[in-house]
């Protein structure tokens, strides 16, 4: 069997590192062609050496000399900048892990999709901000988009071989984060340290805050709409604090299929990496006897208004999802910097959606990035005025 050629966009982040961990465990099955990183030169060079990549790309052109020096004598080509990121996405492996955080990943992801690659999508922003553009491009090129987020990967597994006409609804599960039982008064004074202390998953600060506000689940609802082609009224959200059931699919006959497993991102990454087959992972095996019980409850949309904002953005269409995502990113960053309170995050997102209502849907990635940039500027100005 020939080796699958692999490219990892965002190789130094947690998803990228987990991907390379799995690749290294089965070197006869996978060959790494290209790795990219935003600015971590040492980590990128070390990873490229470790997996014998052919190309290493650093997004920051100013750091190219440092990368070239770290790779001197290895035969690994070093490159930098936007065009090099897109080259890695298109000329590298047949299978591309899209794990660049934020809108910085939009162009490389679109390049990979347009080139007809199999794209393992871990970048939420790609579908939240440019979902129709991405899925239309995949239809034209024949690209395959494999979801890596644990919830969407779970749904993908549950849908295997099914006709969407037989699906009653998709059910996204949410841990509820650290504040699912916390009053609004108490949430008003929570600290960044409390917000990033997720009870089940080990994630970056921004994603952890999104889990605490439940904006992550709102963004995942928008992703699910674009990935699976179902309207928002056929996508439900339930809180499941144990994070054992990663999501479910309810069919028209009343059957419900659930995908379960330990909360380890290597499981959905491995599913996408080996697809359509399976591969072993070092993830802890699920012991239902030890788990003991599985609880489910309805999310409180009064406590977590981000869920309502995301549904409203999806219903509004146009550029609303771009505004939602950009405003949330700036607000979360300000909260982590202690410039605004926890509850101000949703208030700023709501204000941005209201002030920028009616924007036309983007027709290109340039349009997406323009709207994203303008929204970030507006929200940053509002925050500066509030804290001045």
GURO-303500 format. One record per residue (C-alpha): residue number from 1; residue in three letters; x, y, z. Coordinates in Angstrom, 3 decimals, m for minus. Layout:
residues N
(site NUM; "ALA"; (X; Y; Z))
...
END
This chain:
residues 388
(site 1; "UNK"; (0.000; 0.000; 0.000))
(site 2; "UNK"; (1.381; 3.419; m0.969))
(site 3; "UNK"; (2.088; 5.962; 1.743))
(site 4; "UNK"; (m0.364; 8.799; 2.160))
(site 5; "UNK"; (1.315; 12.176; 1.621))
(site 6; "UNK"; (0.512; 14.676; 4.337))
(site 7; "UNK"; (0.761; 18.438; 4.822))
(site 8; "UNK"; (0.083; 20.101; 8.165))
(site 9; "UNK"; (m0.916; 23.765; 8.110))
(site 10; "UNK"; (m0.395; 25.002; 11.662))
(site 11; "UNK"; (2.069; 22.316; 12.691))
(site 12; "UNK"; (3.129; 23.876; 16.010))
(site 13; "UNK"; (m0.359; 24.231; 17.504))
(site 14; "UNK"; (m2.070; 21.538; 19.566))
(site 15; "UNK"; (m3.945; 19.991; 16.637))
(site 16; "UNK"; (m0.847; 20.082; 14.443))
(site 17; "UNK"; (1.268; 18.475; 17.154))
(site 18; "UNK"; (m1.328; 15.752; 17.708))
(site 19; "UNK"; (m1.416; 15.081; 13.975))
(site 20; "UNK"; (2.365; 14.713; 13.827))
(site 21; "UNK"; (2.280; 12.470; 16.892))
(site 22; "UNK"; (m0.049; 10.085; 15.045))
(site 23; "UNK"; (1.986; 10.264; 11.829))
(site 24; "UNK"; (5.186; 9.437; 13.705))
(site 25; "UNK"; (3.559; 6.330; 15.168))
(site 26; "UNK"; (3.032; 4.845; 11.700))
(site 27; "UNK"; (5.824; 6.149; 9.430))
(site 28; "UNK"; (5.289; 3.354; 6.895))
(site 29; "UNK"; (1.788; 4.640; 6.273))
(site 30; "UNK"; (2.406; 8.388; 6.033))
(site 31; "UNK"; (4.922; 10.706; 4.379))
(site 32; "UNK"; (5.048; 14.354; 5.436))
(site 33; "UNK"; (5.536; 16.776; 2.560))
(site 34; "UNK"; (5.095; 20.225; 4.149))
(site 35; "UNK"; (4.685; 21.879; 7.536))
(site 36; "UNK"; (3.755; 25.481; 8.306))
(site 37; "UNK"; (3.733; 27.718; 11.372))
(site 38; "UNK"; (2.958; 31.348; 12.125))
(site 39; "UNK"; (6.105; 32.402; 14.017))
(site 40; "UNK"; (7.528; 29.527; 16.106))
(site 41; "UNK"; (10.707; 28.930; 14.152))
(site 42; "UNK"; (12.400; 26.515; 16.533))
(site 43; "UNK"; (9.328; 24.340; 16.966))
(site 44; "UNK"; (8.704; 24.282; 13.203))
(site 45; "UNK"; (12.310; 23.360; 12.413))
(site 46; "UNK"; (12.343; 20.647; 15.061))
(site 47; "UNK"; (9.106; 19.150; 13.728))
(site 48; "UNK"; (10.327; 19.279; 10.122))
(site 49; "UNK"; (13.534; 17.488; 11.084))
(site 50; "UNK"; (11.668; 14.913; 13.131))
(site 51; "UNK"; (9.314; 13.847; 10.314))
(site 52; "UNK"; (11.744; 14.542; 7.453))
(site 53; "UNK"; (9.450; 17.053; 5.751))
(site 54; "UNK"; (10.312; 18.351; 2.305))
(site 55; "UNK"; (9.153; 21.931; 2.930))
(site 56; "UNK"; (8.832; 24.135; 6.036))
(site 57; "UNK"; (7.003; 27.462; 5.783))
(site 58; "UNK"; (6.975; 30.267; 8.336))
(site 59; "UNK"; (4.220; 32.848; 7.855))
(site 60; "UNK"; (6.385; 35.761; 9.026))
(site 61; "UNK"; (8.862; 36.600; 6.212))
(site 62; "UNK"; (11.178; 38.340; 8.695))
(site 63; "UNK"; (11.864; 34.967; 10.309))
(site 64; "UNK"; (12.896; 33.183; 7.120))
(site 65; "UNK"; (16.675; 33.645; 7.689))
(site 66; "UNK"; (16.322; 32.098; 11.146))
(site 67; "UNK"; (14.388; 29.148; 9.718))
(site 68; "UNK"; (16.931; 28.648; 6.931))
(site 69; "UNK"; (19.713; 28.588; 9.494))
(site 70; "UNK"; (17.881; 26.026; 11.657))
(site 71; "UNK"; (17.355; 23.771; 8.625))
(site 72; "UNK"; (20.816; 24.204; 7.116))
(site 73; "UNK"; (22.250; 20.919; 5.869))
(site 74; "UNK"; (18.993; 18.958; 6.220))
(site 75; "UNK"; (17.778; 19.197; 2.633))
(site 76; "UNK"; (14.477; 20.613; 3.898))
(site 77; "UNK"; (13.478; 23.679; 1.889))
(site 78; "UNK"; (12.511; 26.760; 3.901))
(site 79; "UNK"; (10.048; 29.397; 2.685))
(site 80; "UNK"; (7.982; 32.228; 4.118))
(site 81; "UNK"; (4.977; 34.436; 3.496))
(site 82; "UNK"; (1.444; 34.084; 2.163))
(site 83; "UNK"; (2.366; 32.677; m1.236))
(site 84; "UNK"; (4.526; 30.018; 0.410))
(site 85; "UNK"; (1.650; 29.023; 2.711))
(site 86; "UNK"; (m0.567; 28.554; m0.323))
(site 87; "UNK"; (2.186; 26.614; m2.086))
(site 88; "UNK"; (2.401; 24.256; 0.887))
(site 89; "UNK"; (m1.377; 23.805; 0.784))
(site 90; "UNK"; (m1.477; 22.983; m2.913))
(site 91; "UNK"; (1.858; 21.408; m3.900))
(site 92; "UNK"; (2.409; 19.348; m0.781))
(site 93; "UNK"; (0.483; 16.321; 0.399))
(site 94; "UNK"; (m2.711; 14.837; m0.954))
(site 95; "UNK"; (m4.105; 15.085; 2.618))
(site 96; "UNK"; (m3.980; 18.532; 4.254))
(site 97; "UNK"; (m4.567; 19.251; 7.929))
(site 98; "UNK"; (m6.013; 22.770; 8.100))
(site 99; "UNK"; (m5.160; 23.848; 11.652))
(site 100; "UNK"; (m4.076; 27.478; 11.222))
(site 101; "UNK"; (m5.934; 29.503; 13.831))
(site 102; "UNK"; (m8.206; 32.344; 12.741))
(site 103; "UNK"; (m8.737; 34.033; 9.406))
(site 104; "UNK"; (m5.016; 33.680; 8.671))
(site 105; "UNK"; (m5.929; 30.176; 7.529))
(site 106; "UNK"; (m8.576; 31.202; 4.990))
(site 107; "UNK"; (m6.373; 31.567; 1.898))
(site 108; "UNK"; (m4.361; 28.359; 2.453))
(site 109; "UNK"; (m7.540; 26.376; 3.143))
(site 110; "UNK"; (m9.232; 27.747; 0.036))
(site 111; "UNK"; (m6.096; 26.978; m1.983))
(site 112; "UNK"; (m6.106; 23.361; m0.772))
(site 113; "UNK"; (m9.814; 22.954; m1.500))
(site 114; "UNK"; (m9.501; 24.548; m4.947))
(site 115; "UNK"; (m6.651; 22.137; m5.704))
(site 116; "UNK"; (m8.930; 19.176; m4.981))
(site 117; "UNK"; (m7.135; 17.996; m1.843))
(site 118; "UNK"; (m8.584; 15.990; 1.012))
(site 119; "UNK"; (m8.797; 18.690; 3.670))
(site 120; "UNK"; (m9.055; 17.769; 7.343))
(site 121; "UNK"; (m10.675; 20.896; 8.709))
(site 122; "UNK"; (m9.793; 21.997; 12.230))
(site 123; "UNK"; (m10.071; 25.718; 11.443))
(site 124; "UNK"; (m13.533; 26.878; 12.560))
(site 125; "UNK"; (m13.197; 30.236; 10.840))
(site 126; "UNK"; (m13.039; 28.669; 7.378))
(site 127; "UNK"; (m16.679; 27.566; 7.414))
(site 128; "UNK"; (m18.027; 30.153; 9.863))
(site 129; "UNK"; (m16.848; 33.082; 7.740))
(site 130; "UNK"; (m16.625; 31.574; 4.249))
(site 131; "UNK"; (m18.764; 28.450; 4.402))
(site 132; "UNK"; (m20.589; 28.816; 1.091))
(site 133; "UNK"; (m17.400; 29.875; m0.702))
(site 134; "UNK"; (m15.557; 26.833; 0.650))
(site 135; "UNK"; (m18.263; 24.261; m0.055))
(site 136; "UNK"; (m18.898; 25.646; m3.551))
(site 137; "UNK"; (m15.163; 25.440; m4.287))
(site 138; "UNK"; (m15.118; 21.824; m3.063))
(site 139; "UNK"; (m17.951; 20.924; m5.416))
(site 140; "UNK"; (m16.084; 22.451; m8.354))
(site 141; "UNK"; (m12.726; 20.832; m7.583))
(site 142; "UNK"; (m13.867; 17.495; m6.191))
(site 143; "UNK"; (m12.110; 18.160; m2.875))
(site 144; "UNK"; (m13.127; 16.188; 0.199))
(site 145; "UNK"; (m13.660; 18.101; 3.458))
(site 146; "UNK"; (m13.271; 15.937; 6.559))
(site 147; "UNK"; (m14.322; 17.542; 9.857))
(site 148; "UNK"; (m11.831; 17.294; 12.723))
(site 149; "UNK"; (m13.700; 19.161; 15.465))
(site 150; "UNK"; (m14.798; 16.357; 17.777))
(site 151; "UNK"; (m18.494; 17.256; 17.417))
(site 152; "UNK"; (m18.567; 17.428; 13.630))
(site 153; "UNK"; (m16.351; 14.397; 13.269))
(site 154; "UNK"; (m18.796; 12.521; 15.516))
(site 155; "UNK"; (m21.708; 13.526; 13.285))
(site 156; "UNK"; (m19.721; 12.568; 10.194))
(site 157; "UNK"; (m19.138; 9.117; 11.664))
(site 158; "UNK"; (m22.788; 8.703; 12.651))
(site 159; "UNK"; (m23.965; 9.711; 9.161))
(site 160; "UNK"; (m21.747; 7.164; 7.416))
(site 161; "UNK"; (m23.721; 5.632; 4.537))
(site 162; "UNK"; (m26.928; 7.526; 5.384))
(site 163; "UNK"; (m29.103; 9.683; 3.162))
(site 164; "UNK"; (m29.652; 13.177; 4.592))
(site 165; "UNK"; (m33.353; 12.813; 3.734))
(site 166; "UNK"; (m33.506; 10.210; 6.501))
(site 167; "UNK"; (m32.050; 12.600; 9.107))
(site 168; "UNK"; (m34.440; 14.314; 11.496))
(site 169; "UNK"; (m31.792; 16.429; 13.199))
(site 170; "UNK"; (m28.176; 16.683; 14.223))
(site 171; "UNK"; (m27.478; 16.990; 17.954))
(site 172; "UNK"; (m24.283; 18.797; 18.986))
(site 173; "UNK"; (m23.153; 18.102; 22.523))
(site 174; "UNK"; (m21.527; 20.720; 24.733))
(site 175; "UNK"; (m19.719; 20.288; 28.024))
(site 176; "UNK"; (m21.262; 23.515; 29.281))
(site 177; "UNK"; (m17.822; 24.784; 30.236))
(site 178; "UNK"; (m16.898; 25.896; 33.755))
(site 179; "UNK"; (m19.934; 28.171; 34.291))
(site 180; "UNK"; (m22.973; 26.058; 33.379))
(site 181; "UNK"; (m24.237; 26.350; 36.971))
(site 182; "UNK"; (m22.929; 29.865; 37.622))
(site 183; "UNK"; (m25.293; 32.804; 38.079))
(site 184; "UNK"; (m25.107; 35.845; 35.827))
(site 185; "UNK"; (m24.022; 37.929; 38.831))
(site 186; "UNK"; (m21.110; 35.601; 39.515))
(site 187; "UNK"; (m20.152; 35.420; 35.823))
(site 188; "UNK"; (m19.908; 39.206; 35.732))
(site 189; "UNK"; (m16.795; 39.043; 37.903))
(site 190; "UNK"; (m15.047; 35.890; 36.670))
(site 191; "UNK"; (m11.368; 36.160; 35.813))
(site 192; "UNK"; (m9.541; 34.951; 32.697))
(site 193; "UNK"; (m7.944; 32.229; 34.826))
(site 194; "UNK"; (m11.361; 30.899; 35.789))
(site 195; "UNK"; (m12.656; 31.103; 32.217))
(site 196; "UNK"; (m9.800; 29.103; 30.693))
(site 197; "UNK"; (m10.055; 26.307; 33.283))
(site 198; "UNK"; (m12.066; 23.884; 31.147))
(site 199; "UNK"; (m13.290; 20.852; 33.127))
(site 200; "UNK"; (m12.656; 18.232; 30.403))
(site 201; "UNK"; (m10.532; 19.438; 27.491))
(site 202; "UNK"; (m7.041; 20.880; 27.275))
(site 203; "UNK"; (m7.311; 23.812; 24.849))
(site 204; "UNK"; (m5.850; 27.227; 24.100))
(site 205; "UNK"; (m7.036; 30.315; 25.972))
(site 206; "UNK"; (m9.289; 31.689; 23.224))
(site 207; "UNK"; (m11.068; 28.386; 22.587))
(site 208; "UNK"; (m11.446; 27.833; 26.318))
(site 209; "UNK"; (m13.143; 31.216; 26.732))
(site 210; "UNK"; (m15.421; 30.382; 23.785))
(site 211; "UNK"; (m16.384; 27.210; 25.624))
(site 212; "UNK"; (m17.071; 29.208; 28.786))
(site 213; "UNK"; (m19.407; 31.590; 26.894))
(site 214; "UNK"; (m20.685; 28.706; 24.723))
(site 215; "UNK"; (m19.846; 30.754; 21.652))
(site 216; "UNK"; (m17.872; 27.722; 20.510))
(site 217; "UNK"; (m21.133; 25.797; 20.221))
(site 218; "UNK"; (m22.733; 28.656; 18.320))
(site 219; "UNK"; (m19.841; 28.656; 15.865))
(site 220; "UNK"; (m20.109; 24.866; 15.590))
(site 221; "UNK"; (m23.796; 25.180; 14.724))
(site 222; "UNK"; (m22.849; 27.410; 11.791))
(site 223; "UNK"; (m20.122; 24.949; 10.778))
(site 224; "UNK"; (m22.568; 22.042; 10.923))
(site 225; "UNK"; (m24.962; 23.894; 8.635))
(site 226; "UNK"; (m22.271; 24.286; 5.970))
(site 227; "UNK"; (m20.724; 20.831; 6.421))
(site 228; "UNK"; (m23.923; 18.821; 6.315))
(site 229; "UNK"; (m26.337; 21.102; 4.466))
(site 230; "UNK"; (m29.075; 21.161; 7.111))
(site 231; "UNK"; (m30.953; 24.262; 8.239))
(site 232; "UNK"; (m30.541; 25.572; 11.779))
(site 233; "UNK"; (m33.941; 24.210; 12.862))
(site 234; "UNK"; (m32.603; 20.689; 12.241))
(site 235; "UNK"; (m29.505; 21.212; 14.390))
(site 236; "UNK"; (m29.921; 20.941; 18.152))
(site 237; "UNK"; (m27.551; 21.562; 21.060))
(site 238; "UNK"; (m27.560; 19.701; 24.382))
(site 239; "UNK"; (m25.254; 20.051; 27.366))
(site 240; "UNK"; (m23.457; 16.832; 28.246))
(site 241; "UNK"; (m20.973; 17.590; 31.040))
(site 242; "UNK"; (m19.051; 14.286; 30.859))
(site 243; "UNK"; (m17.907; 14.888; 27.229))
(site 244; "UNK"; (m18.230; 11.181; 26.463))
(site 245; "UNK"; (m20.894; 11.483; 23.751))
(site 246; "UNK"; (m19.335; 13.807; 21.214))
(site 247; "UNK"; (m22.496; 14.320; 19.159))
(site 248; "UNK"; (m25.524; 12.444; 17.836))
(site 249; "UNK"; (m27.740; 12.042; 14.803))
(site 250; "UNK"; (m31.481; 11.453; 15.128))
(site 251; "UNK"; (m33.148; 9.758; 12.161))
(site 252; "UNK"; (m36.743; 10.011; 10.952))
(site 253; "UNK"; (m37.558; 6.528; 12.299))
(site 254; "UNK"; (m36.681; 7.597; 15.849))
(site 255; "UNK"; (m33.253; 5.945; 15.941))
(site 256; "UNK"; (m30.435; 7.987; 17.474))
(site 257; "UNK"; (m26.792; 7.165; 16.736))
(site 258; "UNK"; (m24.101; 8.561; 19.038))
(site 259; "UNK"; (m20.321; 8.604; 18.712))
(site 260; "UNK"; (m18.543; 8.177; 22.025))
(site 261; "UNK"; (m14.944; 8.183; 23.210))
(site 262; "UNK"; (m12.473; 9.744; 25.605))
(site 263; "UNK"; (m12.014; 13.531; 25.275))
(site 264; "UNK"; (m8.822; 13.240; 23.209))
(site 265; "UNK"; (m8.439; 15.144; 19.939))
(site 266; "UNK"; (m6.231; 12.390; 18.555))
(site 267; "UNK"; (m9.358; 10.268; 18.025))
(site 268; "UNK"; (m11.095; 12.561; 15.480))
(site 269; "UNK"; (m7.730; 13.501; 13.942))
(site 270; "UNK"; (m6.921; 9.816; 13.451))
(site 271; "UNK"; (m10.324; 9.203; 11.891))
(site 272; "UNK"; (m9.659; 11.931; 9.327))
(site 273; "UNK"; (m6.024; 10.912; 8.835))
(site 274; "UNK"; (m6.796; 7.265; 8.082))
(site 275; "UNK"; (m10.165; 7.811; 6.380))
(site 276; "UNK"; (m11.836; 5.754; 4.982))
(site 277; "UNK"; (m10.005; 3.215; 7.157))
(site 278; "UNK"; (m9.097; 3.338; 10.854))
(site 279; "UNK"; (m5.794; 3.514; 12.704))
(site 280; "UNK"; (m4.725; 2.864; 16.301))
(site 281; "UNK"; (m4.301; 5.801; 18.681))
(site 282; "UNK"; (m2.780; 6.058; 22.163))
(site 283; "UNK"; (m5.990; 7.654; 23.455))
(site 284; "UNK"; (m7.384; 6.290; 26.693))
(site 285; "UNK"; (m10.084; 3.710; 26.022))
(site 286; "UNK"; (m13.610; 4.564; 27.071))
(site 287; "UNK"; (m14.804; 2.614; 30.096))
(site 288; "UNK"; (m18.554; 3.080; 30.439))
(site 289; "UNK"; (m18.592; 1.311; 33.805))
(site 290; "UNK"; (m16.058; 3.789; 35.124))
(site 291; "UNK"; (m17.961; 6.697; 33.526))
(site 292; "UNK"; (m20.975; 5.509; 35.502))
(site 293; "UNK"; (m23.536; 7.960; 34.133))
(site 294; "UNK"; (m24.176; 10.214; 31.158))
(site 295; "UNK"; (m26.173; 13.392; 31.817))
(site 296; "UNK"; (m27.898; 15.671; 29.315))
(site 297; "UNK"; (m29.654; 18.990; 29.795))
(site 298; "UNK"; (m30.995; 21.903; 27.806))
(site 299; "UNK"; (m28.608; 24.875; 27.534))
(site 300; "UNK"; (m29.769; 28.056; 29.238))
(site 301; "UNK"; (m29.809; 30.657; 26.476))
(site 302; "UNK"; (m30.355; 33.449; 28.998))
(site 303; "UNK"; (m27.118; 32.533; 30.757))
(site 304; "UNK"; (m25.388; 31.893; 27.413))
(site 305; "UNK"; (m26.676; 34.521; 24.927))
(site 306; "UNK"; (m23.905; 33.628; 22.465))
(site 307; "UNK"; (m26.004; 30.647; 21.365))
(site 308; "UNK"; (m28.831; 32.982; 20.357))
(site 309; "UNK"; (m26.433; 35.370; 18.633))
(site 310; "UNK"; (m24.975; 32.550; 16.527))
(site 311; "UNK"; (m28.397; 31.261; 15.476))
(site 312; "UNK"; (m29.461; 34.804; 14.626))
(site 313; "UNK"; (m26.318; 35.321; 12.551))
(site 314; "UNK"; (m26.914; 32.118; 10.618))
(site 315; "UNK"; (m30.554; 33.077; 9.991))
(site 316; "UNK"; (m29.597; 36.601; 8.926))
(site 317; "UNK"; (m27.155; 35.340; 6.299))
(site 318; "UNK"; (m25.140; 37.859; 4.339))
(site 319; "UNK"; (m21.970; 38.736; 6.234))
(site 320; "UNK"; (m23.441; 38.248; 9.720))
(site 321; "UNK"; (m21.351; 35.168; 10.542))
(site 322; "UNK"; (m18.163; 37.041; 9.629))
(site 323; "UNK"; (m19.144; 39.891; 11.940))
(site 324; "UNK"; (m20.050; 37.435; 14.710))
(site 325; "UNK"; (m16.684; 35.685; 14.518))
(site 326; "UNK"; (m14.539; 38.819; 14.242))
(site 327; "UNK"; (m16.339; 40.691; 17.020))
(site 328; "UNK"; (m16.063; 37.666; 19.293))
(site 329; "UNK"; (m12.316; 37.288; 18.682))
(site 330; "UNK"; (m11.600; 40.918; 19.546))
(site 331; "UNK"; (m13.875; 40.808; 22.593))
(site 332; "UNK"; (m12.307; 37.578; 23.901))
(site 333; "UNK"; (m8.816; 39.036; 23.452))
(site 334; "UNK"; (m9.857; 42.137; 25.400))
(site 335; "UNK"; (m11.279; 39.974; 28.185))
(site 336; "UNK"; (m8.070; 37.935; 28.402))
(site 337; "UNK"; (m6.190; 41.246; 28.666))
(site 338; "UNK"; (m8.558; 42.270; 31.531))
(site 339; "UNK"; (m9.842; 45.272; 29.585))
(site 340; "UNK"; (m13.499; 44.161; 29.637))
(site 341; "UNK"; (m15.624; 41.845; 31.755))
(site 342; "UNK"; (m16.739; 38.318; 30.859))
(site 343; "UNK"; (m20.347; 39.301; 30.133))
(site 344; "UNK"; (m19.168; 42.171; 27.935))
(site 345; "UNK"; (m18.063; 39.647; 25.306))
(site 346; "UNK"; (m21.618; 38.784; 24.234))
(site 347; "UNK"; (m22.731; 42.422; 24.556))
(site 348; "UNK"; (m20.021; 43.561; 22.139))
(site 349; "UNK"; (m20.882; 40.815; 19.656))
(site 350; "UNK"; (m24.571; 41.743; 19.807))
(site 351; "UNK"; (m23.770; 45.416; 19.272))
(site 352; "UNK"; (m21.595; 44.588; 16.259))
(site 353; "UNK"; (m24.269; 42.418; 14.655))
(site 354; "UNK"; (m26.810; 45.181; 15.113))
(site 355; "UNK"; (m24.564; 47.959; 13.777))
(site 356; "UNK"; (m23.412; 45.967; 10.738))
(site 357; "UNK"; (m26.703; 44.319; 9.827))
(site 358; "UNK"; (m27.506; 44.073; 6.138))
(site 359; "UNK"; (m23.985; 43.596; 4.815))
(site 360; "UNK"; (m23.968; 41.602; 1.588))
(site 361; "UNK"; (m22.643; 38.053; 1.518))
(site 362; "UNK"; (m18.975; 37.839; 0.497))
(site 363; "UNK"; (m18.200; 36.816; m3.060))
(site 364; "UNK"; (m14.520; 36.093; m2.448))
(site 365; "UNK"; (m11.996; 35.508; 0.315))
(site 366; "UNK"; (m10.914; 39.137; m0.172))
(site 367; "UNK"; (m14.469; 40.209; 0.729))
(site 368; "UNK"; (m14.397; 38.010; 3.829))
(site 369; "UNK"; (m11.104; 39.482; 4.972))
(site 370; "UNK"; (m12.269; 43.055; 4.307))
(site 371; "UNK"; (m15.410; 42.577; 6.421))
(site 372; "UNK"; (m13.398; 40.813; 9.105))
(site 373; "UNK"; (m10.861; 43.645; 9.222))
(site 374; "UNK"; (m13.542; 46.363; 9.372))
(site 375; "UNK"; (m15.399; 44.567; 12.172))
(site 376; "UNK"; (m12.241; 44.134; 14.225))
(site 377; "UNK"; (m11.498; 47.843; 13.833))
(site 378; "UNK"; (m15.023; 48.840; 14.909))
(site 379; "UNK"; (m15.022; 46.596; 17.977))
(site 380; "UNK"; (m11.525; 47.697; 18.988))
(site 381; "UNK"; (m12.656; 51.342; 18.811))
(site 382; "UNK"; (m15.709; 50.591; 20.978))
(site 383; "UNK"; (m13.524; 48.899; 23.595))
(site 384; "UNK"; (m11.026; 51.770; 23.599))
(site 385; "UNK"; (m13.853; 54.259; 24.136))
(site 386; "UNK"; (m15.312; 52.181; 26.988))
(site 387; "UNK"; (m12.066; 51.796; 28.893))
(site 388; "UNK"; (m10.760; 55.316; 28.235))
END
